[in-house]
Amino acid sequence: MAKHYKDKTTVKPAKGQVNEQPSKTVVGETHTIQELVQRYVRGMEVEQTQPNYVDVDDINSITSVFRKHLDLTDLDNFKRQVAGMQATLEANIEQAKQEQLVDTINADSKEEAPE
């Protein structure tokens, strides 16, 4: 009986996984191993960035604004977010004013009503 030994000619490599999610790599905030080694060999200081810690209650409120570097696209998106928040706040303020006006009218009408 012939024995079947496993080697690189007889073993098929396992199928890998395909990542279809968008990349989370931020341009300008990472260096390749080669870049780090070249900087070290040349005597240049290897940058050690401090991580950004954001202390918020709602983790979903953390946006790209908390990143160290912003580009024009980030600023444009931030402008749209601020405009949306401003519109929401103005609508809430107007609604609160209307509710306060209704409460004032109701309180005045109760005072004037004979018992």
N, C-alpha and C positions, 0 to 999 in steps of 0.2 A: 504494500500500500504506500502510495506517495504522500509525503507530508507537504502541506502547503504552508510555507513560511510567509510572513507579512514583511514586505519591504516597500520602498517608494514606487516600485514598478507594479506592484499587485494591489496596493491599497488605494482606493479612490478617496480623495479628500472630501471631508464633510461639507455639505452645502452651508455657506455662511448666511448671515442675515443681511438684509438690505435695509438701510436706514433711509426712510423717505420723509423724515421730519426735517424741518428747516434747521440749518446750522445755528448754533448759539455762539459761535466764535465771533468775537468782536474785533474788528480791524483796528490795529494799532495797540491792542492791549495784550498781545501775545508775541512771543519770539520762538523761532525754531531752535532746536538743539544746536544746529550749526551756528546760528547767530550768537547764542549764549557762549559757546566754546570759543568762537572767534573774538568776542569781546573780552573774555577771560585771558586768552593767549596774548592779546594786544595790551593787556594791563588796564583795560577800560573797566569801569565799575559796572557790574551786572546789576541792572535795576531790580529792586525788590519793592514792588508796590504793596502798599498796605490794603487789605481787603476793605471794601465798603460795608459797614454794618448799618443797617437801616432798622430802627426800632419803631415799628408800626404795629397797630393792632390787627389791621386787615392786610394780609399778605398780598391780596389781589390789587391793592392800591400801589404796589411797587411797580414803577414803570421804568422806561429807559432813561427818564430824567435823573435817576439816581446813579447812572453810570458816570465814570470819571470823564470820558470824552464824549462830546455831543457833536454830531454833524448837522448839516442843513436839513436833512430829512427828519432827524429827531426834533429839531426846533420847529419845523413845520407841523409835525404831528402834535407836539406839545401845544402849539398855538391853537390847533383845532380842539384839543382836549379842554383847554382853558376857556375857549369860546362856548363849548358845550356846557361846561360847569357854570359859566356865568349866566347863560340862558336859563338853566335849571334854577339857580339861586334867585334870579330876578322873578321867575314864575312863582317860586315859593314865597318870596317876599310879598308879591302882589296878592297871592292867595291868603296869606296871613293878614294883610291889611283888610281884605274883603271880609274875612271871618271876624276880625276885630270890629269892623263897622257894623256888621250884622248883630254881634253881641251887644254893642253900644245901643243900637236901635231897639233891640229886644229889652234891654235893661231900662231904657227910657220909657218904653211902652208899658212895662209892668208898673213903673212908678206912677204913671198917669192913669192907669186903669182903676176904676172904683171897685172896692171890695165889698 
